[in-house]
Amino acid sequence: MKEKILFWISEEFTHFSIAYYLQKHTDYELYAIVDVPNRSKKFYQTQKLVNFKKVWFIHDHIRKKSKNPDIEYLKSIEKKYDLPLWNLMINERIFYGFFNFYKFSKDEILSIEEDICRLFETIFNKIKPNFFLTKEPAKHHLELLYRMALKNNVIPLVLSFTNLGYRVMLSKKTNEPDVKFDRNKIISKNRTFTDFQKFLKNENFVAQQKKYDSRLTESNINFFKAGLQYIFQNTNTNTHYHYYGKTKSKVFTYFLKSFFKRKMRKNFLDSLNSEIDFNQPFVYFPLGVSMERTLLIDSPYFTNQLEVIRHISKSIPVNFQVFVKETQTQASRDWRPISFYKEIMKIPNVKLLSHNIPSDIILKNCLLVMTIRGSTGLEAAFYNKPSIVFSNIHYAQLPSVRLVKELDSLPKIIKEALNTNVNPSDVDRYLTFLEENTIEFDWYDFSSKYQNLMNYGGNLHDVEISEFKAKQFLETSKSIIEKLTFEHMKKLKWYKENEIN
């Protein structure tokens, strides 16, 4: 009997591309759950490029604005799969009203969750897949599917970003290698802190993301074409809960307000003093990007970064300050409200830095880095600085990184961290481990090329997909995708040989 693979297919086309080349080299039975807007749906209904045995369109199985959830069923799901559903639902960016297009009621949220759970259970019971291939979950329904797969003894193979730029990870858990880090089994390359810093400049994840964001917004022609297409296309705001309330008038009002908010907030940040006295002892806290998996799913109890900053400010030694810096990638989210920045500035021992100050200068001068779950905690080790994280992340295995498990212990943890030395040998072995367990793949570049071809540079998602263009993209990207597909094949073989359950 052929082994079965269930794919998660979304707008960014990566896993459809993998499925296309996987079928050329293996005899797996392929199935797919597709999460795309209406116009893109037509392509997946009629395409002949990938021979999926069965395709489910997730939004076809969700009742439109139902208000009669089956609470007993949802309670059974929580028990069966050990899933705290509200933990996922409360932090869902669509439900939480980040974009203010539609206010979901409690019953509407629960009804959507019920329909999604019923669909996923039906799929697992019907096809009994061996493997589940997906990108790292960014929204709650994909995280829900991932956790249900684990409980159904379906082996997930997650393609996720890493703390290093231009590299990805393939593993059962998001951003966590399948093999354990054992520093005694890794041969040191004898790299120094100077070597680590040179490496970081070439493999910087934030710089890679910033380059991608600027590439998506730099073409006024694409933005204009996307706008015209949107104006003249018919829209149905009731077919996908992601689009509830997204009338054209609300969308245009949102973009107009967004333009002015982004400009005002940027002007405020630019007005901050860039001349900083680095002679005083300070702890560095870089803000994490809002509405991202790192906070919403991986750190569900630390989404209020203002409160985290207050906790830190209460816990540092009396002669210290907390330096807070906005991340450049927050520009893709229109920065944050000026009122948020002003609240930070009200805290007596906290200083808000200009986002224009290079992070490496701050890392060289700080005595400790504190982050909820960001990559700066790892970068700190490259600069011979200890760090503290509030949510468990793989690099917390470094001796110079401490995890906050109880907030009451924060003052003690900070004191211990300030007395911690960073051993370059530990950092070198961990970096070697990451290099050995990640894959070279510029996912951002791959996505931007597809978006430039299909989505007006990423400015419009609800588009018709031409099978001719899709095949053209698959063929022109063959060397990149096929290499990534071979890595998936190697990992699938490794799972079978090691009987991972």
PyMOL commands that set and color helices and strands:
alter all, ss='L'
color gray80, all
select helices_A, chain A and resi 14-25+38-46+58-61+71-81+85-90+106-127+140-151+183-185+193-202+205-217+220-232+241-243+248-270+293-296+305-315+328-333+338-346+359-365+376-382+394-397+407-418+424-436+443-454+467-476+478-498
alter helices_A, ss='H'
color red, helices_A
select strands_A, chain A and resi 4-10+29-35+52-57+131-135+155-161+167-171+282-286+321-325+350-353+368-371+387-389+401-403+439-440
alter strands_A, ss='S'
color yellow, strands_A
deselect
rebuild
show_as cartoon
